[in-house]
């Protein structure tokens, strides 16, 4: 392998690169065998085997397996991928399998880590049941969620947060992130594809920060972040464009439930991850305007900024769009963006980050307090008034 693929960068590339169904069969079989050996659980092994074989998201399944292994008695650090959403993409039957393994492997004395994980599963169950409009089950699970939510919240109010994600004194140089040569190729291919289909897009988050501060991709970044305005193009249009492309494949799609009241919500596609054939991933975020704020996010987390216009920037000989007032956008997102942060983690350090207006958002805000020491009572209260 080339020297620039090291540690996390290499691991990330290996998980994102396209694999044939033949290769995914054997990778899924390996995951199945691990589950049988470690957990003695055929159903869990079958879950991983099927998901690896059918889905095009080896990265998520690998992280989910690591989460399961961390709940066993293997010596895996608690700090390993602690903010990972281990329920993302699962249906109700699959969620139940994860819940069973969590309950079976819990310590004899339930701790806050078990309780917060159980809360996440209950949040996803509520999310599914509300979607299916099963009123009896909704009422039953909402009560379970509320009870578990109050238990976790009361614990965190009485005891100090763990702050497991702590900043360090030295800038970590151990992990090499995105390969700029391949990332430039992806950016050019994406620009050509979107121009061909008259799609307006712009860069944001870490990609925009790198282009403004470094005039290049950030060396520790792992993907490319781009934005679309929700009123300009739909998810279905993007899916059609990508289906006709030989360079990009959709790896993951997330929808967000936006509650206006306990019984009134709407679903909106907010996030899609696509993979270039060279293994570089692109995260696509739809942006929604509300008043003087513009929002984007996933099913459980939300970033909000002051509404911005777009401006053209020249990077790598290519004209790309980004927020016109770069200083305001980056300051709202990163604070002192001109100085490189030490061991940056967006869950802990990103200023514009909060939870979505749904059950998943409530769980996320408590998890962020537990692991990062970040707590936004105002945002929490707003969502509680909607759902609890």
C-alpha positions in Angstrom: 0.0 0.0 0.0 1.1 3.6 -0.5 2.6 5.4 2.4 -0.1 8.0 2.7 -2.6 5.3 3.8 -1.9 4.9 7.4 -3.8 3.9 10.5 -7.3 5.5 10.5 -6.9 6.8 6.9 -6.2 3.2 5.7 -8.9 1.7 7.9 -11.4 4.3 6.6 -10.4 3.6 3.0 -10.7 -0.1 3.3 -14.2 0.1 4.8 -15.4 2.6 2.2 -14.0 1.1 -1.0 -16.5 -0.9 -3.2 -16.6 -4.6 -2.8 -18.1 -7.2 -5.0 -21.0 -9.4 -3.7 -18.6 -12.3 -3.6 -16.2 -10.4 -1.3 -19.1 -9.2 0.9 -20.2 -12.8 1.3 -16.9 -13.8 2.9 -16.7 -10.6 4.9 -20.2 -11.2 6.2 -19.3 -14.8 7.0 -16.3 -13.6 9.0 -18.7 -11.3 11.0 -21.1 -14.2 11.5 -18.3 -16.4 12.9 -17.1 -13.6 15.2 -20.7 -13.3 16.6 -20.9 -17.1 17.1 -17.5 -17.3 18.9 -17.9 -14.2 21.1 -21.6 -14.1 21.7 -22.9 -17.6 21.0 -25.7 -15.9 19.2 -26.8 -17.2 15.8 -29.4 -14.5 15.3 -26.9 -11.7 15.8 -24.5 -13.3 13.5 -27.2 -13.7 10.9 -28.0 -10.0 11.3 -24.5 -9.0 10.4 -24.1 -11.5 7.6 -27.3 -10.3 5.8 -26.5 -6.6 6.3 -23.0 -6.9 5.0 -24.1 -9.0 2.1 -27.0 -6.9 1.0 -26.0 -3.3 2.0 -23.3 -1.2 0.6 -22.1 0.2 4.0 -19.3 -2.0 5.4 -18.1 0.9 7.5 -21.3 1.2 9.6 -21.6 -2.6 10.1 -17.9 -2.8 11.2 -18.5 0.0 13.7 -21.7 -1.7 14.9 -19.8 -5.0 15.4 -17.1 -3.1 17.4 -19.9 -1.6 19.5 -21.2 -5.1 20.3 -17.7 -6.4 21.1 -17.2 -3.5 23.4 -20.3 -4.6 25.3 -18.7 -8.0 25.8 -15.8 -8.8 28.1 -13.1 -8.1 25.5 -10.6 -5.4 26.5 -11.8 -2.7 24.1 -11.5 0.8 25.4 -14.7 2.6 26.4 -13.5 5.6 24.4 -13.6 3.7 21.1 -16.3 5.3 18.9 -18.5 6.1 21.8 -20.8 8.5 19.9 -21.5 6.1 17.1 -25.2 5.6 16.4 -25.3 1.8 16.7 -29.1 1.7 15.8 -28.9 3.6 12.5 -30.4 1.8 9.6 -31.9 -1.1 11.6 -35.6 -2.2 11.4 -37.7 -3.1 14.5 -36.7 -6.8 14.3 -33.0 -5.9 14.1 -33.3 -3.4 16.9 -34.8 -6.1 19.1 -31.7 -8.3 18.4 -29.4 -5.5 19.5 -31.5 -4.9 22.5 -31.3 -8.5 23.5 -27.5 -8.6 23.2 -27.3 -5.4 25.3 -29.4 -6.8 28.1 -27.6 -10.2 28.0 -24.1 -8.6 28.2 -24.9 -5.9 30.8 -23.0 -5.9 34.0 -24.7 -7.4 37.0 -25.1 -3.8 38.2 -26.7 -1.5 35.5 -24.6 1.5 34.9 -25.2 4.8 33.1 -23.6 3.5 29.9 -26.2 0.7 29.7 -29.0 3.1 30.5 -28.1 5.5 27.7 -27.7 2.7 25.2 -31.1 1.4 26.1 -32.6 4.9 25.8 -31.3 5.1 22.2 -32.9 1.8 21.3 -36.2 2.9 22.8 -36.0 6.2 20.8 -35.6 4.3 17.6 -38.5 2.0 18.5 -40.7 5.0 19.1 -39.6 6.5 15.8 -40.7 3.3 13.9 -44.0 2.9 15.7 -45.0 6.5 15.1 -44.2 6.1 11.4 -46.5 3.0 11.3 -49.2 4.8 13.2 -49.7 2.0 15.7 -51.4 4.0 18.4 -51.5 1.4 21.1 -47.8 0.5 20.7 -46.9 4.2 20.4 -48.5 5.0 23.8 -46.8 2.0 25.4 -43.4 2.7 24.1 -43.6 6.5 24.6 -44.2 5.7 28.3 -41.2 3.4 28.3 -39.1 6.0 26.6 -40.2 8.8 28.9 -39.4 6.7 32.0 -36.0 5.8 30.7 -35.3 9.3 29.6 -36.1 10.8 33.0 -33.9 8.1 34.7 -30.9 9.1 32.6 -31.6 12.8 32.8 -31.9 12.7 36.6 -28.7 10.7 36.9 -26.8 13.3 34.8 -28.3 16.2 36.8 -27.2 14.7 40.1 -23.7 13.6 39.0 -21.1 15.3 36.9 -20.7 14.3 33.3 -18.0 11.8 32.5 -16.4 14.0 29.8 -14.8 11.0 28.3 -14.1 12.9 25.1 -11.5 15.3 26.6 -9.2 17.5 24.6 -5.5 16.7 24.7 -2.4 18.9 24.9 -0.8 17.7 21.7 -2.2 17.7 18.2 -2.6 14.2 17.0 -0.5 13.4 14.0 -0.9 9.7 14.2 -3.9 9.4 11.8 -3.6 10.4 8.2 -7.0 11.3 6.8 -8.2 11.9 3.3 -5.8 11.4 0.3 -5.9 14.8 -1.4 -5.0 13.4 -4.8 -8.0 11.0 -4.8 -10.2 13.7 -3.1 -9.5 16.1 -5.9 -10.5 13.5 -8.5 -13.8 13.0 -6.6 -14.4 16.7 -6.5 -13.8 17.1 -10.2 -16.1 14.1 -11.0 -18.8 15.4 -8.7 -18.6 18.9 -10.2 -18.9 17.4 -13.7 -21.8 15.1 -12.8 -23.8 17.8 -11.1 -23.1 20.5 -13.8 -24.3 18.0 -16.4 -27.6 17.6 -14.5 -27.8 21.3 -13.5 -27.6 20.7 -9.8 -26.5 23.6 -7.6 -24.3 22.5 -4.7 -21.7 23.9 -2.3 -19.1 22.8 0.1 -19.5 23.1 3.9 -18.2 22.1 7.3 -14.7 20.7 7.3 -14.3 20.8 3.5 -15.1 24.5 3.4 -12.9 25.1 6.4 -10.0 23.5 4.6 -10.6 25.4 1.4 -10.7 28.7 3.2 -7.9 28.2 5.8 -5.5 25.8 4.1 -6.5 26.3 0.4 -6.8 22.5 0.3 -8.5 19.5 2.0 -7.7 19.2 5.7 -5.2 16.4 6.1 -7.1 14.9 9.0 -10.5 15.0 7.4 -12.0 11.7 6.2 -14.6 12.7 3.7 -16.0 15.5 1.6 -19.0 17.5 2.9 -21.3 19.2 0.4 -24.7 20.9 0.7 -27.9 21.1 -1.3 -30.8 23.5 -0.8 -34.0 21.5 -0.2 -36.0 23.8 -2.4 -33.6 23.2 -5.4 -33.5 19.4 -5.6 -35.1 16.4 -4.0 -33.6 13.1 -2.8 -35.4 11.2 -5.6 -33.7 13.4 -8.2 -30.3 12.8 -6.7 -30.9 9.1 -6.6 -31.8 9.1 -10.3 -28.7 11.1 -11.2 -26.5 8.7 -9.1 -28.1 5.6 -10.5 -27.0 6.7 -14.0 -23.4 7.3 -12.8 -20.7 4.7 -13.1 -18.5 6.6 -10.5 -20.7 7.0 -7.5 -22.9 4.7 -5.4 -25.3 5.5 -2.6 -24.1 4.0 0.7 -26.6 5.5 3.2 -29.7 7.7 3.4 -31.2 9.2 6.5 -34.6 10.8 7.1 -35.4 13.2 9.9 -38.7 13.3 11.8 -39.6 17.0 12.5 -42.3 17.3 15.2 -44.6 20.2 15.3 -46.7 18.6 18.1 -46.8 15.1 19.7 -49.1 13.9 16.9 -48.0 16.1 14.1 -44.7 15.6 12.3 -43.3 15.3 8.8 -40.5 13.2 7.4 -37.8 14.8 5.4 -34.6 13.4 3.7 -31.7 15.2 5.3 -28.6 13.2 4.6 -27.0 10.8 2.0 -23.6 9.3 1.9 -22.2 8.4 -1.5 -19.0 6.5 -2.3 -16.7 7.2 -5.3 -15.2 4.1 -6.9 -11.8 5.1 -5.5 -13.1 4.7 -2.0 -13.5 8.4 -1.0 -16.9 9.2 0.6 -19.0 12.3 0.1 -21.6 13.3 2.7 -24.5 15.2 1.2 -26.7 17.4 3.4 -30.0 19.0 2.5 -30.5 22.5 3.9 -33.8 23.9 5.2 -34.5 27.5 6.0 -36.5 28.6 9.0 -36.7 32.3 9.8 -33.2 33.7 9.8 -31.6 30.2 10.4 -30.6 27.5 8.0 -30.5 23.9 9.2 -28.9 20.6 8.1 -28.3 17.4 9.8 -29.1 13.7 10.1 -31.9 11.7 11.8 -30.7 12.7 15.3 -28.3 15.7 15.1 -28.7 19.2 13.7 -26.4 22.0 12.7 -27.8 25.5 12.5 -26.3 28.7 11.1 -27.4 32.2 10.1 -28.9 32.1 6.6 -26.2 32.6 4.1 -25.8 33.4 0.4 -23.3 31.5 -1.8 -20.1 32.7 -3.3 -17.6 31.2 -5.7 -14.2 30.1 -4.5 -11.3 28.7 -6.5 -9.6 25.6 -5.2 -7.5 23.1 -7.2 -8.2 25.1 -10.3 -11.9 24.5 -9.9 -14.6 27.0 -9.0 -16.8 25.7 -6.1 -19.5 27.5 -4.1 -19.5 28.0 -0.4 -21.1 30.4 2.2 -20.5 34.0 1.1 -19.7 35.3 4.6 -17.0 32.7 5.3 -15.9 34.3 8.5 -19.4 34.3 10.0 -20.2 30.7 8.9 -16.9 29.3 10.2 -17.1 31.3 13.4 -20.6 30.1 14.2 -19.5 26.5 13.4 -16.0 26.3 14.9 -15.4 29.4 17.0 -11.8 30.5 16.4 -11.5 28.7 13.1 -8.3 30.3 12.0 -6.3 28.3 14.6 -6.1 24.5 14.1 -7.9 22.7 17.0 -6.2 20.1 19.1 -7.7 16.6 18.7 -10.9 18.1 17.3 -14.1 16.1 17.8 -17.3 17.6 16.3 -19.6 16.1 19.0 -17.6 17.9 21.6 -16.3 21.0 19.8 -18.7 22.1 17.1 -20.6 25.2 18.3 -23.5 25.0 15.8 -24.4 21.4 16.8 -27.6 20.4 18.6 -30.2 17.6 18.7 -33.2 17.2 16.3 -36.8 17.8 17.3 -37.6 14.1 17.9 -36.9 11.2 20.3 -33.5 10.6 18.7 -32.5 14.2 19.3 -33.4 14.0 23.0 -31.3 10.9 23.4 -28.4 12.6 21.5 -28.4 15.6 23.8 -28.1 13.5 26.9 -25.4 11.3 25.3 -23.5 14.4 24.4 -23.6 15.6 28.0 -22.5 12.2 29.3 -19.5 11.8 27.0 -18.6 15.3 26.1 -19.8 17.4 29.1 -21.8 19.6 26.7 -25.4 20.4 27.8 -28.0 22.8 26.3 -30.9 23.0 28.6 -32.8 25.4 26.4 -32.7 23.1 23.4 -33.6 20.1 25.6 -36.6 21.9 27.1 -37.9 22.8 23.7 -38.0 19.2 22.5 -39.3 18.0 25.9 -42.4 20.3 25.5 -43.1 18.7 22.2 -42.8 15.0 23.1 -42.9 14.5 26.9 
